[in-house]
Amino acid sequence: MALVVLFSTFSFTVEQHYCCDNLVDFSFFGQVESCGMEIRQTQNSHNDNFDSNDCCDDITFSKNGQHDLKLTFEKLSFEQQHFVASFVYSYLNLFEGLQENVVPFSCYSSLLFVKDIHILDQIFLI
């Protein structure tokens, strides 16, 4: 249940930098690094008079999470509170251990093997 809430409220952004239709850099958490083509175009100031096409593209993909969650326990209905209380109680008692180790076959003695039957009958598991 916690994973469903986490993934439904999770927001992220992916940035990609393409140079001449080749992926140069991508980033999940920060800014992408440039390939340096923008710096070369500004250094050549005599080419600024011409309309030059920029070969670099920056693509940004953003996914916004859900932000309208019920954060208080008081706004739940009585049936929902009853369900949450029974769920928590049953989940906590799920991992409760026994007071002592119960061995149901402790009163029985083990069999006494006089001969090894597999070797006597020449039956071998392969």
Secondary structure as UniProt FT lines:
FT   HELIX           2..8
FT   STRAND          12..19
FT   TURN            20..21
FT   STRAND          22..27
FT   HELIX           37..43
FT   HELIX           45..47
FT   TURN            48..49
FT   STRAND          56..63
FT   TURN            74..75
FT   HELIX           78..94
FT   TURN            104..107
FT   HELIX           117..121
//
